Amino acid sequence: MLKVIKPGLFSTVQDAGRTGYQQYGVIVSGVMDAIAFRIGNALLKQYNKAAIEMTLIGGTFEFLKTTAIVLAGGKMHATVNDNPVPMYKVIPIRRGDVLKCGAIENGARSYLCIAGGFSVEEILGSCSTYIKASFGGFLGRTLQVNDLISYEESFNPYHTYQVNTDQFYERKHIRLLKGTEWHEFSPQMQQRFIEQHYTISLEADRMGYRLEGQNVISLEKPFNLLSEAVTIGTIQLPPSGQPILLMADRQTTGGYPKIAQIISADIHKVAQLRPKQPLHFELVTLEQAEQAYFQLEQQLRLLETLLKN
């Protein structure tokens, strides 16, 4: 068992997400930063095992069984029994050890990955928490003081080296594609949207981010739009003229014009943005987006293969 001493600001159990049920109104959920999650699990020689996602401020946990863990994602100061421990390195854990995670210093989300994953009920093929529907994860909610979360005892040997993930996060501009309603906006509005600098507003959570810009974006001729499917990284333009960037806990459909779409290879970078942090866009072609995705996936699979040995 893992005993929650302090849950942190907003901590939930997540895995890669709940796919195949959006047509029934069930959201995907899952980790916000899939790259950090994959690397954390790869260090433990496993794939898509449920982890704890911590937001902005980490938690404090006591381990009641021997195991091994990896801290991945946004950099934070963490200790085991008051001794500092690194990010992206396997940490052996003995019964009674206490992990203390501080504020996330570089990024917005960190992950506590554990050998074998956390043992929570799998619903519709996933262990991810769906907060609004109160199911999945641990009791369908954020973690609370004195929660006890199951995991399997592990004595397996793991890697002793540390992974450097800078290559996955070094690019500053966030790349995007033209959205399905891009051409409904005037060339002036298109240029304004791409070139102006945005700030992540305080209204930013797992469902999405409201973006604040100096100049609003508006349609030259408003039109009626039926609700259509949306995905992670979709950027909608509501009547306020300030874009909304949809994230992991997004709704399954949306009725606002979709001006742009963050490319898949940059979603993990967006997941690590904090409120009041600047955001700069770069428009790319579909071919460039595909190339970026294949390059990222190639890097990840190479790393996962090396860590299996």
C-alpha positions as CSV (number, residue, x, y, z in Angstrom):
1,M,0.0,0.0,0.0
2,L,0.9,3.6,-0.6
3,K,-0.3,5.9,2.2
4,V,-1.0,9.5,1.2
5,I,0.3,11.8,4.0
6,K,-0.1,15.0,1.9
7,P,-1.9,14.8,-1.5
8,G,-0.4,17.9,-3.1
9,L,-2.4,20.5,-4.9
10,F,-4.2,18.3,-7.5
11,S,-3.0,14.7,-7.7
12,T,-4.8,11.9,-9.5
13,V,-4.1,8.4,-10.8
14,Q,-3.7,8.4,-14.6
15,D,-2.5,6.2,-17.4
16,A,-2.4,6.7,-21.2
17,G,-6.1,7.3,-21.3
18,R,-9.5,5.8,-22.1
19,T,-9.9,5.5,-25.9
20,G,-12.7,4.2,-28.0
21,Y,-15.7,5.6,-26.0
22,Q,-15.9,9.2,-27.1
23,Q,-18.9,8.5,-29.2
24,Y,-20.7,7.7,-26.0
25,G,-19.7,10.9,-24.4
26,V,-16.9,9.4,-22.3
27,I,-13.8,11.6,-22.3
28,V,-10.3,10.2,-22.9
29,S,-8.6,11.7,-19.7
30,G,-5.1,10.2,-19.2
31,V,-1.8,11.8,-18.4
32,M,-1.2,15.4,-19.7
33,D,2.4,14.8,-20.5
34,A,2.5,11.4,-22.2
35,I,6.3,11.7,-22.9
36,A,7.3,12.0,-19.2
37,F,4.9,9.2,-18.4
38,R,6.3,6.9,-21.0
39,I,9.9,7.5,-20.0
40,G,9.2,7.1,-16.3
41,N,7.6,3.7,-17.0
42,A,10.3,2.7,-19.4
43,L,12.9,3.2,-16.7
44,L,11.0,0.6,-14.7
45,K,10.9,-1.7,-17.8
46,Q,7.1,-1.4,-18.2
47,Y,4.6,0.3,-20.4
48,N,1.4,2.2,-19.6
49,K,1.2,1.4,-15.9
50,A,-0.9,3.7,-13.8
51,A,1.0,6.5,-12.1
52,I,0.2,9.5,-9.9
53,E,0.1,12.8,-11.7
54,M,0.9,15.8,-9.4
55,T,0.1,19.4,-10.4
56,L,2.3,22.4,-9.4
57,I,2.8,21.0,-5.9
58,G,3.8,17.4,-5.1
59,G,2.6,15.2,-2.3
60,T,4.1,13.3,0.6
61,F,3.7,9.5,0.6
62,E,4.7,6.5,2.8
63,F,5.4,3.2,1.2
64,L,4.2,0.1,3.1
65,K,5.9,-2.4,0.8
66,T,9.3,-2.7,-0.9
67,T,9.2,-1.4,-4.5
68,A,11.0,0.9,-6.9
69,I,9.8,4.3,-8.2
70,V,10.7,7.0,-10.8
71,L,9.9,10.7,-10.6
72,A,9.3,12.1,-14.1
73,G,8.0,15.3,-15.7
74,G,8.5,18.8,-14.3
75,K,11.6,19.2,-12.2
76,M,10.9,19.4,-8.4
77,H,12.9,18.9,-5.2
78,A,12.1,15.5,-3.7
79,T,13.5,13.5,-0.8
80,V,13.2,9.9,0.5
81,N,13.6,9.9,4.2
82,D,14.9,13.5,3.9
83,N,17.7,12.5,1.5
84,P,17.5,14.2,-1.9
85,V,16.5,12.0,-4.9
86,P,16.8,12.8,-8.6
87,M,14.3,12.9,-11.4
88,Y,14.3,10.3,-14.2
89,K,16.2,7.7,-12.2
90,V,15.0,4.5,-10.5
91,I,14.8,4.9,-6.7
92,P,14.8,1.7,-4.6
93,I,12.1,1.9,-1.9
94,R,12.0,0.0,1.4
95,R,9.0,-0.6,3.6
96,G,8.4,2.5,5.7
97,D,10.2,4.9,3.4
98,V,8.6,8.4,3.0
99,L,8.8,10.4,-0.2
100,K,8.3,14.1,0.0
101,C,7.7,16.1,-3.2
102,G,8.0,19.8,-3.2
103,A,6.8,22.5,-5.6
104,I,7.4,21.8,-9.3
105,E,10.1,24.3,-10.2
106,N,10.3,23.8,-14.0
107,G,7.0,22.7,-15.5
108,A,3.5,22.1,-14.2
109,R,3.2,18.4,-13.8
110,S,5.2,15.5,-12.4
111,Y,4.6,11.8,-12.2
112,L,5.2,9.2,-9.5
113,C,5.7,6.0,-11.5
114,I,5.9,2.7,-9.5
115,A,7.1,-0.8,-10.4
116,G,4.0,-2.7,-11.7
117,G,1.8,0.4,-11.6
118,F,-0.8,1.4,-9.0
119,S,-3.5,-1.3,-8.5
120,V,-6.7,0.5,-9.1
121,E,-9.9,-0.7,-10.9
122,E,-9.7,-0.7,-14.7
123,I,-12.8,0.9,-16.2
124,L,-13.4,0.8,-20.0
125,G,-9.9,-0.3,-20.5
126,S,-8.2,2.4,-18.5
127,C,-7.2,3.3,-14.9
128,S,-7.4,7.0,-15.6
129,T,-9.4,9.3,-13.3
130,Y,-12.5,11.0,-14.8
131,I,-13.2,13.6,-12.1
132,K,-16.6,15.0,-13.4
133,A,-18.1,11.5,-13.7
134,S,-16.4,10.3,-10.4
135,F,-15.0,7.1,-11.8
136,G,-11.6,5.6,-12.7
137,G,-8.3,6.1,-10.9
138,F,-8.6,6.0,-7.1
139,L,-12.3,6.3,-6.2
140,G,-12.9,8.6,-9.1
141,R,-11.4,11.7,-7.4
142,T,-8.2,13.5,-6.5
143,L,-6.1,12.0,-3.7
144,Q,-6.8,12.9,-0.1
145,V,-5.0,12.6,3.2
146,N,-4.8,8.9,4.5
147,D,-5.8,7.4,1.2
148,L,-4.3,3.9,0.8
149,I,-3.5,2.9,-2.8
150,S,-2.5,-0.6,-3.6
151,Y,0.7,-1.7,-5.5
152,E,2.5,-5.0,-5.9
153,E,5.7,-5.6,-3.9
154,S,8.7,-5.7,-6.1
155,F,12.3,-6.8,-5.6
156,N,13.4,-6.7,-9.3
157,P,16.7,-5.1,-10.3
158,Y,16.4,-1.9,-12.3
159,H,18.7,0.5,-14.1
160,T,21.0,2.6,-12.0
161,Y,21.6,5.4,-14.5
162,Q,19.7,8.6,-15.0
163,V,17.9,9.7,-18.3
164,N,18.4,13.3,-19.6
165,T,15.1,14.4,-21.2
166,D,16.2,17.9,-22.3
167,Q,15.9,17.0,-26.0
168,F,12.2,16.4,-25.7
169,Y,11.4,19.9,-24.3
170,E,14.1,22.2,-25.7
171,R,12.0,23.8,-28.5
172,K,10.3,27.0,-27.4
173,H,7.7,27.7,-30.0
174,I,4.6,25.5,-30.0
175,R,3.8,24.3,-33.5
176,L,0.3,24.1,-34.9
177,L,-1.8,23.3,-37.9
178,K,-4.6,25.2,-39.5
179,G,-7.9,24.3,-37.9
180,T,-11.1,23.2,-39.8
181,E,-12.5,26.7,-39.6
182,W,-9.1,28.5,-40.3
183,H,-10.3,29.9,-43.6
184,E,-13.4,31.5,-42.0
185,F,-11.1,34.0,-40.5
186,S,-9.7,37.0,-42.5
187,P,-6.0,37.0,-43.4
188,Q,-5.5,39.8,-40.9
189,M,-7.0,37.7,-38.1
190,Q,-5.0,34.7,-39.1
191,Q,-1.8,36.6,-39.0
192,R,-2.8,38.2,-35.6
193,F,-3.5,34.8,-34.2
194,I,-0.1,33.3,-35.2
195,E,2.1,36.3,-34.4
196,Q,0.8,37.7,-31.2
197,H,2.1,36.4,-27.9
198,Y,-0.3,34.7,-25.5
199,T,-0.3,34.1,-21.8
200,I,-1.8,31.0,-20.1
201,S,-4.6,32.5,-17.9
202,L,-5.4,31.4,-14.4
203,E,-8.3,29.4,-15.9
204,A,-6.0,26.5,-16.8
205,D,-6.6,22.9,-15.7
206,R,-6.7,19.4,-17.1
207,M,-9.8,20.3,-19.3
208,G,-8.1,23.2,-21.1
209,Y,-6.3,26.6,-21.0
210,R,-7.8,30.0,-21.7
211,L,-5.3,32.0,-23.6
212,E,-4.9,35.8,-23.0
213,G,-3.7,38.0,-25.9
214,Q,-3.5,41.7,-26.3
215,N,-5.8,41.7,-29.4
216,V,-9.0,39.6,-29.7
217,I,-9.5,37.3,-32.7
218,S,-12.9,37.6,-34.4
219,L,-14.8,36.3,-37.4
220,E,-15.5,38.7,-40.2
221,K,-18.9,37.0,-40.8
222,P,-20.2,34.9,-37.8
223,F,-21.8,31.7,-38.8
224,N,-23.7,28.8,-37.2
225,L,-21.6,25.8,-36.5
226,L,-22.8,22.3,-35.4
227,S,-20.9,20.6,-32.6
228,E,-18.1,18.5,-33.9
229,A,-15.4,16.2,-32.5
230,V,-12.5,17.8,-30.8
231,T,-9.2,16.4,-29.6
232,I,-6.3,17.2,-27.3
233,G,-4.6,20.3,-28.6
234,T,-7.7,21.7,-30.4
235,I,-7.8,25.5,-30.2
236,Q,-11.4,26.9,-30.2
237,L,-12.4,30.6,-30.6
238,P,-15.4,31.5,-28.4
239,P,-17.3,34.8,-28.8
240,S,-14.9,36.5,-26.3
241,G,-12.1,36.4,-29.0
242,Q,-9.7,34.8,-26.5
243,P,-8.7,31.2,-27.6
244,I,-9.3,28.1,-25.6
245,L,-6.8,25.3,-25.8
246,L,-8.3,21.9,-25.0
247,M,-6.3,19.3,-23.0
248,A,-6.7,15.8,-21.6
249,D,-10.1,16.2,-19.8
250,R,-11.7,18.0,-22.7
251,Q,-15.3,17.4,-23.8
252,T,-15.8,15.1,-26.7
253,T,-17.4,17.7,-29.0
254,G,-17.3,21.4,-29.3
255,G,-19.4,24.1,-31.1
256,Y,-16.9,26.9,-31.3
257,P,-14.9,27.5,-34.5
258,K,-11.6,25.6,-34.4
259,I,-8.9,28.0,-35.6
260,A,-5.9,25.7,-35.1
261,Q,-4.6,22.4,-33.8
262,I,-1.4,21.8,-31.7
263,I,0.7,19.1,-33.4
264,S,0.9,15.8,-31.6
265,A,4.7,16.2,-31.1
266,D,4.3,19.3,-29.0
267,I,1.3,18.4,-26.7
268,H,3.7,17.3,-23.9
269,K,5.3,20.7,-24.0
270,V,2.0,22.4,-23.6
271,A,1.1,20.1,-20.7
272,Q,4.1,21.6,-18.8
273,L,3.0,25.2,-19.2
274,R,2.0,27.0,-16.0
275,P,-0.6,29.8,-15.5
276,K,0.8,33.2,-16.4
277,Q,3.5,31.6,-18.6
278,P,3.9,32.9,-22.2
279,L,3.0,30.9,-25.2
280,H,4.3,31.5,-28.8
281,F,2.9,29.7,-31.9
282,E,4.5,28.6,-35.1
283,L,2.4,27.5,-38.1
284,V,3.6,24.3,-39.9
285,T,2.4,22.1,-42.7
286,L,0.9,18.7,-42.3
287,E,4.0,17.1,-43.7
288,Q,6.2,18.9,-41.1
289,A,3.8,17.8,-38.3
290,E,4.0,14.2,-39.5
291,Q,7.8,14.4,-39.7
292,A,8.0,15.9,-36.1
293,Y,5.7,13.1,-34.8
294,F,7.8,10.3,-36.5
295,Q,11.0,11.8,-35.2
296,L,9.7,12.1,-31.6
297,E,8.3,8.5,-31.7
298,Q,11.6,7.2,-33.1
299,Q,13.5,8.8,-30.2
300,L,11.1,7.4,-27.7
301,R,11.1,3.9,-29.1
302,L,14.9,3.9,-29.2
303,L,15.1,5.0,-25.6
304,E,12.5,2.4,-24.5
305,T,14.4,-0.3,-26.4
306,L,17.7,0.6,-24.7
307,L,16.0,0.7,-21.2
308,K,14.6,-2.8,-21.7
309,N,18.1,-4.3,-21.7
